[in-house]
């Protein structure tokens, strides 16, 4: 997957989500190469996950993002983004995602929304901040913990 020739944030995000789907289809964390996703993220990208989650904390840089995807793969058997809506685009985009997921540790299935603010500068994602409605329900369903970034 190649980067769009424009720095349009919606195109960058659409491309990143398509690359993420390609990455997961190729086996995801531990199986597929993060290289398909790397061009969409700035070298100094920061992802801030809620501390209450098994993969909570700050994940920095391409290595941090690769470790984050590995941690997600350890926690979730499936993690499907079933519906996405771009609520705002620009340097800071706001994306509402409906997720359906199954936790590895418990086998429990959940459906939940995530609202993300995503900063895009010079055609790359520099910061991602997901917001969850109920981190406790997600943490309870996961039952275990994964290493943080």
Rosetta blueprint (number, residue, H / E / L):
1 X L
2 X L
3 X L
4 X L
5 X L
6 X L
7 X L
8 X L
9 X H
10 X H
11 X H
12 X H
13 X H
14 X H
15 X H
16 X H
17 X H
18 X H
19 X H
20 X H
21 X H
22 X H
23 X H
24 X H
25 X H
26 X L
27 X L
28 X L
29 X L
30 X L
31 X L
32 X L
33 X L
34 X L
35 X H
36 X H
37 X H
38 X H
39 X L
40 X L
41 X E
42 X E
43 X E
44 X E
45 X E
46 X E
47 X E
48 X E
49 X E
50 X L
51 X L
52 X L
53 X L
54 X L
55 X L
56 X L
57 X E
58 X E
59 X E
60 X E
61 X H
62 X H
63 X H
64 X H
65 X H
66 X H
67 X H
68 X H
69 X H
70 X H
71 X H
72 X H
73 X H
74 X H
75 X H
76 X E
77 X E
78 X E
79 X E
80 X E
81 X E
82 X E
83 X E
84 X E
85 X E
86 X E
87 X E
88 X E
89 X L
90 X L
91 X L
92 X E
93 X E
94 X E
95 X E
96 X E
97 X E
98 X E
99 X E
100 X E
101 X E
102 X E
103 X E
104 X L
105 X L
106 X L
107 X L
108 X L
109 X E
110 X E
111 X E
112 X E
113 X E
114 X E
115 X E
116 X E
117 X E
118 X E
119 X E
120 X E
121 X E
122 X L
123 X L
124 X E
125 X E
126 X E
127 X E
128 X E
129 X E
130 X E
131 X E
132 X E
133 X L
134 X L
135 X H
136 X H
137 X H
138 X H
139 X H
140 X H
141 X H
142 X H
143 X L
144 X L
145 X L
146 X L
147 X L
148 X L
149 X L
